[in-house]
Amino acid sequence: MISVYITCKSKAEAKRIAKKLLQKRLIACANIFLSESMFFWKGKLNEQPEAAMFCKAKNENFAQIEAKVKKLHSYKVPCIIAFRWAAGSKEYAEWVKNA
């Protein structure tokens, strides 16, 4: 299992992407929360509000998740990072596997 961390320009964009990933059964669920980001882009320090998602999925779906997010995302270089589960609830892992 993996958790995929994705940042978006707004909550609306995060919800749109999450719905598409869920409809394609690429993820089992998505948690969306508002955040503040600070980063360099084209040599300039930027600060802006964003929405971040933690999506739970099967490891073998990552390539498809990445490709779908890149198609739907407004950023030229979106943040799409997979975290492999070191441990987790057996019941929750089963649910993700079967979602």
C-alpha positions as protocol buffer text, in pm:
chain_id: "A"
residue {
  index: 1
  type: MET
  ca { x: 0 y: 0 z: 0 }
}
residue {
  index: 2
  type: ILE
  ca { x: 98 y: 362 z: -53 }
}
residue {
  index: 3
  type: SER
  ca { x: -16 y: 709 z: 48 }
}
residue {
  index: 4
  type: VAL
  ca { x: 18 y: 958 z: -236 }
}
residue {
  index: 5
  type: TYR
  ca { x: 72 y: 1322 z: -138 }
}
residue {
  index: 6
  type: ILE
  ca { x: -51 y: 1572 z: -398 }
}
residue {
  index: 7
  type: THR
  ca { x: -73 y: 1952 z: -367 }
}
residue {
  index: 8
  type: CYS
  ca { x: -321 y: 2158 z: -570 }
}
residue {
  index: 9
  type: LYS
  ca { x: -390 y: 2527 z: -627 }
}
residue {
  index: 10
  type: SER
  ca { x: -732 y: 2505 z: -458 }
}
residue {
  index: 11
  type: LYS
  ca { x: -971 y: 2280 z: -271 }
}
residue {
  index: 12
  type: ALA
  ca { x: -1191 y: 2268 z: -581 }
}
residue {
  index: 13
  type: GLU
  ca { x: -903 y: 2136 z: -794 }
}
residue {
  index: 14
  type: ALA
  ca { x: -812 y: 1878 z: -528 }
}
residue {
  index: 15
  type: LYS
  ca { x: -1173 y: 1755 z: -511 }
}
residue {
  index: 16
  type: ARG
  ca { x: -1198 y: 1733 z: -891 }
}
residue {
  index: 17
  type: ILE
  ca { x: -877 y: 1529 z: -914 }
}
residue {
  index: 18
  type: ALA
  ca { x: -975 y: 1307 z: -620 }
}
residue {
  index: 19
  type: LYS
  ca { x: -1315 y: 1231 z: -776 }
}
residue {
  index: 20
  type: LYS
  ca { x: -1152 y: 1128 z: -1104 }
}
residue {
  index: 21
  type: LEU
  ca { x: -901 y: 903 z: -926 }
}
residue {
  index: 22
  type: LEU
  ca { x: -1181 y: 747 z: -721 }
}
residue {
  index: 23
  type: GLN
  ca { x: -1404 y: 694 z: -1026 }
}
residue {
  index: 24
  type: LYS
  ca { x: -1116 y: 516 z: -1204 }
}
residue {
  index: 25
  type: ARG
  ca { x: -1062 y: 307 z: -884 }
}
residue {
  index: 26
  type: LEU
  ca { x: -698 y: 420 z: -873 }
}
residue {
  index: 27
  type: ILE
  ca { x: -729 y: 526 z: -508 }
}
residue {
  index: 28
  type: ALA
  ca { x: -937 y: 400 z: -218 }
}
residue {
  index: 29
  type: CYS
  ca { x: -984 y: 741 z: -54 }
}
residue {
  index: 30
  type: ALA
  ca { x: -850 y: 1095 z: -39 }
}
residue {
  index: 31
  type: ASN
  ca { x: -811 y: 1328 z: 257 }
}
residue {
  index: 32
  type: ILE
  ca { x: -806 y: 1694 z: 152 }
}
residue {
  index: 33
  type: PHE
  ca { x: -686 y: 1976 z: 374 }
}
residue {
  index: 34
  type: LEU
  ca { x: -591 y: 2341 z: 326 }
}
residue {
  index: 35
  type: SER
  ca { x: -227 y: 2440 z: 358 }
}
residue {
  index: 36
  type: GLU
  ca { x: 17 y: 2726 z: 306 }
}
residue {
  index: 37
  type: SER
  ca { x: 309 y: 2667 z: 74 }
}
residue {
  index: 38
  type: MET
  ca { x: 640 y: 2845 z: 34 }
}
residue {
  index: 39
  type: PHE
  ca { x: 863 y: 2758 z: -260 }
}
residue {
  index: 40
  type: PHE
  ca { x: 1100 y: 2888 z: -524 }
}
residue {
  index: 41
  type: TRP
  ca { x: 967 y: 2901 z: -880 }
}
residue {
  index: 42
  type: LYS
  ca { x: 1170 y: 3054 z: -1163 }
}
residue {
  index: 43
  type: GLY
  ca { x: 1413 y: 3206 z: -912 }
}
residue {
  index: 44
  type: LYS
  ca { x: 1145 y: 3380 z: -707 }
}
residue {
  index: 45
  type: LEU
  ca { x: 1025 y: 3295 z: -357 }
}
residue {
  index: 46
  type: ASN
  ca { x: 650 y: 3235 z: -358 }
}
residue {
  index: 47
  type: GLU
  ca { x: 394 y: 3198 z: -81 }
}
residue {
  index: 48
  type: GLN
  ca { x: 42 y: 3084 z: -156 }
}
residue {
  index: 49
  type: PRO
  ca { x: -249 y: 2888 z: -16 }
}
residue {
  index: 50
  type: GLU
  ca { x: -293 y: 2537 z: -151 }
}
residue {
  index: 51
  type: ALA
  ca { x: -497 y: 2225 z: -87 }
}
residue {
  index: 52
  type: ALA
  ca { x: -309 y: 1905 z: -15 }
}
residue {
  index: 53
  type: MET
  ca { x: -431 y: 1550 z: -54 }
}
residue {
  index: 54
  type: PHE
  ca { x: -327 y: 1223 z: 104 }
}
residue {
  index: 55
  type: CYS
  ca { x: -462 y: 943 z: -113 }
}
residue {
  index: 56
  type: LYS
  ca { x: -449 y: 578 z: -11 }
}
residue {
  index: 57
  type: ALA
  ca { x: -387 y: 331 z: -291 }
}
residue {
  index: 58
  type: LYS
  ca { x: -229 y: 8 z: -402 }
}
residue {
  index: 59
  type: ASN
  ca { x: 139 y: 36 z: -488 }
}
residue {
  index: 60
  type: GLU
  ca { x: 82 y: -100 z: -839 }
}
residue {
  index: 61
  type: ASN
  ca { x: -151 y: 193 z: -919 }
}
residue {
  index: 62
  type: PHE
  ca { x: 111 y: 466 z: -872 }
}
residue {
  index: 63
  type: ALA
  ca { x: 213 y: 503 z: -1238 }
}
residue {
  index: 64
  type: GLN
  ca { x: -151 y: 543 z: -1343 }
}
residue {
  index: 65
  type: ILE
  ca { x: -221 y: 785 z: -1058 }
}
residue {
  index: 66
  type: GLU
  ca { x: 79 y: 995 z: -1157 }
}
residue {
  index: 67
  type: ALA
  ca { x: -22 y: 1002 z: -1525 }
}
residue {
  index: 68
  type: LYS
  ca { x: -385 y: 1092 z: -1447 }
}
residue {
  index: 69
  type: VAL
  ca { x: -288 y: 1368 z: -1203 }
}
residue {
  index: 70
  type: LYS
  ca { x: -46 y: 1520 z: -1456 }
}
residue {
  index: 71
  type: LYS
  ca { x: -329 y: 1530 z: -1714 }
}
residue {
  index: 72
  type: LEU
  ca { x: -576 y: 1694 z: -1477 }
}
residue {
  index: 73
  type: HIS
  ca { x: -348 y: 1927 z: -1278 }
}
residue {
  index: 74
  type: SER
  ca { x: -309 y: 2300 z: -1338 }
}
residue {
  index: 75
  type: TYR
  ca { x: 57 y: 2311 z: -1228 }
}
residue {
  index: 76
  type: LYS
  ca { x: 334 y: 2258 z: -1480 }
}
residue {
  index: 77
  type: VAL
  ca { x: 527 y: 2052 z: -1221 }
}
residue {
  index: 78
  type: PRO
  ca { x: 277 y: 1910 z: -970 }
}
residue {
  index: 79
  type: CYS
  ca { x: 387 y: 1754 z: -641 }
}
residue {
  index: 80
  type: ILE
  ca { x: 304 y: 1381 z: -660 }
}
residue {
  index: 81
  type: ILE
  ca { x: 491 y: 1181 z: -395 }
}
residue {
  index: 82
  type: ALA
  ca { x: 428 y: 821 z: -290 }
}
residue {
  index: 83
  type: PHE
  ca { x: 500 y: 704 z: 64 }
}
residue {
  index: 84
  type: ARG
  ca { x: 526 y: 327 z: 104 }
}
residue {
  index: 85
  type: TRP
  ca { x: 354 y: 196 z: 414 }
}
residue {
  index: 86
  type: ALA
  ca { x: 599 y: 58 z: 667 }
}
residue {
  index: 87
  type: ALA
  ca { x: 313 y: -73 z: 878 }
}
residue {
  index: 88
  type: GLY
  ca { x: -58 y: -27 z: 912 }
}
residue {
  index: 89
  type: SER
  ca { x: -379 y: -175 z: 1033 }
}
residue {
  index: 90
  type: LYS
  ca { x: -441 y: -511 z: 866 }
}
residue {
  index: 91
  type: GLU
  ca { x: -811 y: -432 z: 831 }
}
residue {
  index: 92
  type: TYR
  ca { x: -748 y: -92 z: 672 }
}
residue {
  index: 93
  type: ALA
  ca { x: -492 y: -239 z: 432 }
}
residue {
  index: 94
  type: GLU
  ca { x: -748 y: -501 z: 328 }
}
residue {
  index: 95
  type: TRP
  ca { x: -1006 y: -231 z: 268 }
}
residue {
  index: 96
  type: VAL
  ca { x: -764 y: -31 z: 48 }
}
residue {
  index: 97
  type: LYS
  ca { x: -673 y: -347 z: -141 }
}
residue {
  index: 98
  type: ASN
  ca { x: -1037 y: -423 z: -214 }
}
residue {
  index: 99
  type: ALA
  ca { x: -1162 y: -69 z: -277 }
}
